[in-house]
Amino acid sequence: MRVVGEAEDLPEPDRAEGAPHPRETLSLFGHDTAETAFLEAFHSGRMHHAWLITGPKGIGKATLAWRVARFLLATPMDQADALFAAPPSETLDIAPDHPVAHRIHALSEPGLFLLRRAWDREKKRLKTVITVDEVRRMKDFFGLSAGGNGRRVVIVDAAEEMNQNAANALLKMLEEPPKNAVLLLVSHQPSRLLPTIRSRCRTLPLGAVSHDAMTGALQQAGIEADDGAALAELAAGSVGEAVAMIQQEGLTLYAEIMALFATLPHMDRARVVRLADQGGAKGAEARFDLALDLIDRLLSRLARTGATGRAPVEILPGEADLLTRLAPDMRAGRAWADLSADLTSRARRGKSVNLDPAALLLDMCLRIGATAERLPL
């Protein structure tokens, strides 16, 4: 397998911390509809040459891409042709002891090209974008004689990380795809891609997974979660987000943020200072980012409660009462929605100019308190 600019022992930009890499994950939970759609296209004999796999980060898009890649490279070419008698596959499952599965796991499959952010050897860190030089290396990949079953598969993860020149270079390949080639583009934010790239791909959208699917995925990753239902709701059905929440004690932090919101409309200043100090401490970047994310999620849930007139499924006990008290009507829902958008923009700008994290959290909390004081709660 061609891995652009990286060695196996270097950091991998497409690996979630604390979880197996998607190529090491054989089963996919909660996305049967997407798998069925791909298999139907495969068996129709008119399968599209490019697939755009979309959905929130951590939802299972990369795992699906690697399952498709294993399936395509391990399945005989004639199985997609109705003229031949080979029985059609009903799943994307490939036996773990299959030679293709072994080679993919070892990053040594010659029929697969992986395009992702490369390692910058001079700066000793991952590059921030996928560059055009990395895309151009695909020409060498396609220039080699086809081995195996004759197919070639490219995985791009994540597609929106390509810079402008890289995106244009990939577009040329999508316009004139090599014979028996399938390109799988993983995208968390497809709106950031060139419209011409999107138009040349068949989109395969993935949605939030259920509580049961979440539990199965976490167990497969060797992760036990005592509060599976709460975790699934807090992570918005994203397994990757759930893993991050477990590692960073997200439920505990969400409980602290709920307790802070419970003091509204007159926010407890001592709790505000404690949250700001913890999030702004040296080496607490992950907790700071998580605090921003969880505050935004609570604001979004307040907006939804006000707009719909009912609270969503509780993450923690007492949350429904808190949401209905702080967002009793559509007016309050709009106020929280507007605040969420404003704070997200401010947080983005603040991080870009390296604003002190504690000051940023403090400012956010003060704005939340000011909004609550203007509402008839």
C-alpha positions in Angstrom: 0.0 0.0 0.0 1.2 3.5 -0.9 1.1 5.7 2.2 2.0 9.3 1.2 5.1 10.6 3.0 4.7 8.6 6.1 6.1 5.6 7.9 4.1 3.2 10.0 5.7 4.3 13.2 4.9 8.0 12.7 1.8 9.8 14.0 -1.3 9.1 11.9 -3.7 12.0 11.3 -6.6 9.7 10.7 -6.3 7.8 14.0 -8.4 8.8 17.0 -6.5 8.9 20.2 -7.3 5.9 22.4 -9.0 3.9 19.6 -7.9 1.4 17.0 -7.2 2.8 13.5 -10.1 2.3 11.1 -8.1 -0.2 9.1 -7.9 -2.3 12.2 -11.6 -2.2 12.8 -13.3 -5.0 10.9 -16.9 -4.5 11.9 -19.0 -1.4 11.4 -22.0 -0.8 13.7 -25.1 1.3 12.9 -24.6 1.9 9.2 -26.3 -1.0 7.5 -28.2 1.3 5.1 -25.0 2.8 3.7 -23.4 -0.6 3.3 -26.5 -1.9 1.5 -26.5 1.1 -0.8 -22.9 0.4 -1.8 -23.5 -3.3 -2.3 -26.5 -2.6 -4.5 -24.4 -0.3 -6.7 -21.6 -2.9 -6.8 -23.9 -5.7 -7.9 -25.6 -3.6 -10.5 -22.5 -3.6 -12.6 -22.6 0.2 -12.9 -20.8 1.2 -9.7 -19.7 4.8 -9.5 -15.9 5.3 -9.6 -15.9 7.9 -6.8 -17.8 7.9 -3.5 -18.0 10.8 -1.0 -18.6 9.4 2.5 -20.0 12.2 4.6 -21.2 12.7 8.2 -20.0 14.1 11.5 -16.5 13.4 12.7 -16.1 10.1 14.4 -19.3 8.6 13.0 -17.6 5.7 11.3 -16.9 7.1 7.8 -13.3 6.0 7.7 -14.2 2.5 9.0 -16.7 2.2 6.2 -14.1 3.3 3.6 -11.6 0.7 4.8 -14.3 -2.0 4.8 -15.2 -1.0 1.2 -11.5 -1.1 0.2 -11.0 -4.6 1.7 -14.1 -5.8 0.0 -13.2 -4.4 -3.4 -9.6 -5.7 -3.3 -10.5 -9.2 -2.0 -13.6 -9.8 -4.3 -13.1 -11.2 -7.7 -13.8 -8.8 -10.5 -16.5 -11.1 -12.1 -18.7 -11.0 -9.0 -20.0 -7.6 -10.0 -20.9 -8.9 -13.5 -24.4 -10.4 -13.8 -23.1 -12.7 -16.6 -21.1 -14.7 -14.2 -22.4 -17.2 -11.7 -20.5 -16.1 -8.6 -23.0 -15.6 -5.8 -23.4 -11.9 -4.8 -22.0 -10.8 -1.5 -24.5 -9.9 1.0 -22.1 -7.9 3.3 -18.8 -6.1 3.1 -17.3 -8.6 5.5 -13.9 -10.0 4.6 -12.4 -12.8 6.7 -9.7 -11.5 9.1 -7.3 -14.1 7.8 -7.8 -13.2 4.2 -4.4 -12.1 2.6 -5.8 -8.7 1.6 -7.0 -8.1 5.2 -3.5 -9.0 6.4 -1.8 -6.7 3.9 -4.1 -3.8 4.6 -3.6 -4.1 8.3 0.2 -4.1 7.7 0.0 -1.1 5.3 1.5 -3.3 2.6 -1.5 -3.8 0.1 -0.2 -2.8 -3.4 -3.7 -2.1 -4.7 -4.5 0.6 -2.1 -3.3 4.2 -2.0 -3.9 6.2 1.1 -3.9 10.0 0.8 -3.8 11.9 4.1 -1.8 14.6 5.7 1.9 13.7 5.6 4.7 14.0 8.1 6.8 17.1 7.8 10.3 15.7 8.4 11.9 19.2 8.8 9.3 20.5 11.3 8.8 17.1 13.0 5.1 17.3 12.9 2.1 16.5 10.7 1.4 18.9 7.9 -1.7 21.0 8.3 -3.0 20.2 4.8 -2.8 17.6 2.0 -0.5 19.2 -0.7 -0.5 18.8 -4.4 2.7 16.9 -4.4 1.0 14.2 -2.4 -1.9 14.0 -4.8 0.5 13.8 -7.8 2.1 10.7 -6.3 -1.1 8.9 -7.2 0.1 9.0 -10.9 3.0 6.7 -10.0 0.5 4.5 -8.2 -1.7 4.2 -11.2 1.3 3.8 -13.5 2.2 0.5 -11.9 0.8 -2.7 -13.4 -2.3 -3.8 -11.6 -1.9 -6.8 -9.3 -4.3 -8.8 -7.2 -7.8 -8.8 -8.7 -7.0 -5.9 -11.0 -8.8 -3.2 -9.0 -7.1 -0.1 -7.4 -8.6 1.8 -4.5 -7.8 5.2 -3.2 -8.8 6.5 0.3 -8.7 10.2 0.9 -9.0 11.1 4.6 -10.1 13.8 5.1 -10.9 15.3 1.7 -11.5 18.8 2.9 -7.9 18.9 4.2 -6.6 19.2 0.6 -5.3 22.7 -0.3 -6.6 24.4 -3.4 -3.9 22.9 -5.7 -4.3 19.5 -4.3 -8.1 19.6 -4.8 -7.7 20.7 -8.4 -5.2 17.9 -9.0 -7.7 15.3 -7.6 -10.5 16.8 -9.6 -8.6 16.0 -12.8 -8.4 12.4 -11.7 -12.1 12.3 -10.9 -12.8 13.7 -14.4 -10.7 11.0 -16.1 -10.6 8.1 -13.7 -8.1 5.2 -14.4 -9.6 1.9 -15.4 -10.9 -0.2 -12.5 -10.2 2.5 -10.0 -12.4 3.5 -7.1 -11.8 6.6 -5.1 -13.3 6.9 -1.5 -13.4 10.4 -0.2 -14.0 10.7 3.6 -15.3 14.2 4.5 -16.5 15.7 7.8 -17.3 19.0 6.1 -18.3 18.3 2.4 -19.4 22.0 2.0 -15.6 22.9 2.1 -15.0 20.8 -1.0 -15.0 22.1 -4.5 -18.6 21.8 -5.9 -17.1 20.1 -9.0 -15.5 17.5 -6.8 -18.9 16.8 -5.0 -20.7 16.6 -8.3 -18.4 13.9 -9.6 -18.9 11.7 -6.6 -21.8 9.6 -5.4 -22.6 10.7 -1.8 -22.9 8.1 0.9 -24.2 9.9 4.0 -23.8 8.4 7.5 -25.9 9.5 10.5 -25.7 9.2 14.2 -25.6 5.6 15.6 -28.0 4.2 18.1 -27.2 3.5 21.7 -26.9 -0.3 21.0 -24.6 0.3 18.0 -22.5 2.7 20.1 -22.1 0.0 22.7 -21.1 -2.6 20.2 -18.5 -0.3 18.6 -17.0 0.6 21.9 -16.8 -3.0 22.9 -15.1 -3.9 19.6 -12.5 -1.2 20.4 -12.0 -2.7 23.9 -13.6 0.2 25.7 -16.1 -0.3 28.5 -18.6 2.5 29.2 -20.8 2.4 32.3 -23.1 5.2 31.1 -23.6 4.1 27.5 -26.9 5.8 27.0 -25.8 9.2 28.4 -22.5 8.9 26.5 -24.3 8.2 23.2 -26.6 11.2 23.6 -23.7 13.5 24.7 -21.5 12.3 21.8 -24.5 12.9 19.3 -24.2 9.3 18.1 -20.5 9.6 17.2 -18.3 6.7 18.3 -15.2 8.8 17.9 -16.6 11.6 20.1 -17.6 9.0 22.7 -14.1 7.7 22.9 -12.8 11.2 23.4 -15.5 11.9 26.0 -14.5 8.8 28.0 -10.8 9.7 27.9 -11.4 13.3 29.0 -14.2 12.5 31.5 -16.7 14.4 29.4 -19.7 13.4 31.4 -18.2 14.8 34.6 -17.3 18.1 32.9 -20.8 18.3 31.4 -22.3 17.8 34.9 -20.1 20.7 36.1 -21.4 22.9 33.2 -25.0 21.9 33.9 -24.5 22.9 37.6 -23.2 26.2 36.4 -26.2 26.8 34.1 -28.5 25.8 37.0 -27.5 29.0 38.8 -28.9 31.1 36.0 -30.2 33.8 35.6 -27.7 34.9 38.3 -24.6 32.8 37.4 -22.5 31.6 40.3 -19.2 33.6 39.9 -17.2 31.1 41.9 -18.2 28.3 39.6 -17.3 30.5 36.6 -13.8 31.2 37.9 -13.2 27.6 38.7 -14.2 26.4 35.2 -12.1 29.2 33.6 -9.1 28.3 35.8 -9.3 24.6 35.0 -9.7 25.1 31.3 -7.0 27.7 31.1 -4.4 25.8 33.1 -1.1 25.0 31.4 -1.3 21.7 29.6 -5.1 21.6 29.7 -5.7 22.3 26.1 -7.8 19.2 25.6 -10.0 20.2 28.6 -10.3 23.7 27.3 -11.5 22.5 23.8 -13.9 20.0 25.4 -15.3 22.8 27.7 -16.0 24.9 24.6 -17.6 22.0 22.8 -19.8 21.0 25.8 -21.0 24.6 26.4 -22.0 24.9 22.8 -23.8 21.5 23.0 -25.8 22.7 26.0 -26.7 26.0 24.3 -27.8 24.0 21.2 -30.0 21.8 23.4 -31.5 24.9 25.0 -32.2 26.3 21.5 -33.9 23.1 20.4 -35.9 22.9 23.6 -37.3 26.4 23.1 -38.0 25.8 19.4 -39.8 22.5 19.9 -41.4 23.1 23.2 -39.9 19.9 24.7 -36.5 18.8 26.0 -34.4 16.2 24.1 -33.5 12.9 25.7 -31.7 13.6 29.0 -28.0 13.2 29.1 -27.9 13.4 32.9 -30.7 13.4 35.5 -32.3 16.8 36.0 -31.2 18.1 32.5 -34.8 18.2 31.2 -36.0 20.4 34.0 -33.0 22.7 33.5 -33.6 23.0 29.7 -37.3 23.7 30.0 -36.7 26.3 32.7 -34.1 28.2 30.7 -35.8 27.8 27.4 -39.5 28.0 28.1 -40.5 29.3 24.6 -39.4 30.1 21.1 -38.1 33.6 22.1 -35.7 32.0 24.6 -34.8 29.3 22.0 -33.8 32.0 19.5 -31.8 33.9 22.1 -29.8 30.8 23.0 -29.3 29.9 19.3 -28.0 33.4 18.5 -25.7 33.2 21.5 -24.4 29.8 20.4 -23.5 31.2 17.0 -21.9 34.3 18.5 -19.8 32.4 21.0 -18.7 29.8 18.4 -17.4 32.7 16.2 -15.7 34.4 19.2 -14.1 31.2 20.3 -12.7 30.5 16.8 -11.3 34.1 16.6 -9.9 33.9 20.1 -8.1 30.6 19.5 -6.7 31.9 16.2 -5.0 34.8 18.0 -4.0 32.7 21.0 -6.2 34.5 23.4 -5.8 33.4 27.0 -8.1 30.3 27.4 -9.1 31.3 30.9 -10.1 34.8 29.7 -12.0 33.3 26.8 -14.0 30.9 29.0 -14.7 33.7 31.5 -16.0 36.0 28.7 -18.2 33.2 27.4 -19.7 32.6 30.8 -20.4 36.3 31.4 -22.2 36.5 28.0 -24.3 33.4 28.9 -25.2 35.1 32.2 -26.1 38.4 30.5 -28.4 36.5 28.0 -30.1 34.7 30.8 -30.7 37.9 32.7 -32.5 39.4 29.7 -34.9 36.5 29.4 -38.1 36.3 31.5 -37.1 33.2 33.4 
